[in-house]
Amino acid sequence: MDYSKQYLDQIVSVRIDRPLGTKHPKWEFYYPVNYGYIPNTKAPDGEEIDAYVLGILSLLKNLLGNALLLSTAQMTMMTNWL
Protein backbone atom coordinates (compact mmCIF):
# COMPACT_ATOMS: atom_id res chain seq x y z
CA MET A 1 0.00 0.00 0.00
CA ASP A 2 2.98 2.33 0.45
CA TYR A 3 3.07 3.00 -3.31
CA SER A 4 -0.20 4.93 -3.08
CA LYS A 5 0.16 6.85 0.21
CA GLN A 6 2.00 9.64 -1.58
CA TYR A 7 -1.31 10.63 -3.23
CA LEU A 8 -3.34 10.85 0.00
CA ASP A 9 -4.63 14.40 0.57
CA GLN A 10 -3.06 15.54 -2.72
CA ILE A 11 -4.71 17.00 -5.80
CA VAL A 12 -4.82 14.22 -8.42
CA SER A 13 -6.11 13.91 -11.95
CA VAL A 14 -8.52 11.02 -12.53
CA ARG A 15 -9.36 9.69 -15.98
CA ILE A 16 -12.83 8.09 -15.96
CA ASP A 17 -13.00 5.02 -18.18
CA ARG A 18 -16.19 3.56 -16.69
CA PRO A 19 -18.69 6.37 -16.10
CA LEU A 20 -21.55 6.23 -13.63
CA GLY A 21 -24.24 3.76 -14.76
CA THR A 22 -22.19 1.97 -17.40
CA LYS A 23 -21.98 -1.81 -17.62
CA HIS A 24 -18.76 -3.60 -16.73
CA PRO A 25 -17.18 -4.88 -19.96
CA LYS A 26 -16.86 -8.45 -18.66
CA TRP A 27 -19.18 -8.97 -15.69
CA GLU A 28 -22.93 -8.44 -15.25
CA PHE A 29 -22.99 -5.30 -13.12
CA TYR A 30 -23.29 -1.56 -13.60
CA TYR A 31 -21.04 1.03 -11.99
CA PRO A 32 -22.91 2.99 -9.28
CA VAL A 33 -20.14 5.65 -9.32
CA ASN A 34 -17.68 7.10 -11.82
CA TYR A 35 -14.68 4.77 -11.93
CA GLY A 36 -11.28 5.26 -13.50
CA TYR A 37 -7.62 5.61 -12.71
CA ILE A 38 -4.86 8.05 -11.86
CA PRO A 39 -2.77 8.42 -15.05
CA ASN A 40 0.98 7.83 -14.95
CA THR A 41 0.87 5.81 -11.74
CA LYS A 42 1.55 2.12 -11.18
CA ALA A 43 -0.10 -0.32 -8.80
CA PRO A 44 1.39 -3.73 -7.89
CA ASP A 45 -0.77 -5.38 -10.56
CA GLY A 46 1.08 -3.35 -13.21
CA GLU A 47 -1.95 -1.20 -14.01
CA GLU A 48 -2.53 2.42 -13.04
CA ILE A 49 -4.01 3.10 -9.58
CA ASP A 50 -7.82 2.74 -9.58
CA ALA A 51 -10.03 5.61 -8.48
CA TYR A 52 -13.71 5.89 -7.57
CA VAL A 53 -15.33 9.33 -7.66
CA LEU A 54 -17.97 9.64 -4.94
CA GLY A 55 -20.64 12.31 -4.52
CA ILE A 56 -20.85 13.43 -8.15
CA LEU A 57 -23.96 12.03 -9.81
CA SER A 58 -23.24 13.12 -13.38
CA LEU A 59 -21.18 11.39 -16.06
CA LEU A 60 -17.53 12.39 -16.02
CA LYS A 61 -14.59 11.95 -18.39
CA ASN A 62 -11.92 13.50 -16.18
CA LEU A 63 -11.68 14.99 -12.72
CA LEU A 64 -9.11 17.04 -10.85
CA GLY A 65 -9.69 16.58 -7.14
CA ASN A 66 -8.35 15.86 -3.68
CA ALA A 67 -7.63 12.20 -2.86
CA LEU A 68 -9.35 11.81 0.51
CA LEU A 69 -9.72 8.11 1.19
CA LEU A 70 -7.68 5.00 0.48
CA SER A 71 -9.16 1.51 0.25
CA THR A 72 -7.05 -1.62 -0.14
CA ALA A 73 -8.44 -4.99 -1.20
CA GLN A 74 -6.36 -7.60 0.61
CA MET A 75 -7.25 -10.42 -1.77
CA THR A 76 -5.82 -8.71 -4.83
CA MET A 77 -3.36 -6.33 -3.18
CA MET A 78 -5.04 -3.55 -5.14
CA THR A 79 -5.56 0.00 -3.92
CA ASN A 80 -8.60 2.04 -4.91
CA TRP A 81 -9.05 5.76 -4.33
CA LEU A 82 -12.44 6.91 -3.12
Buried (B, 14 or more C-beta within 10 A) or exposed (E): EEEBEEBEEEEBBBBBEBBBEBEEEEEEEEBEBBBBBBEEBEBEEEEBBBBBBEEEEEEBEEBEBEBEEBEEEEEEEBBBBB
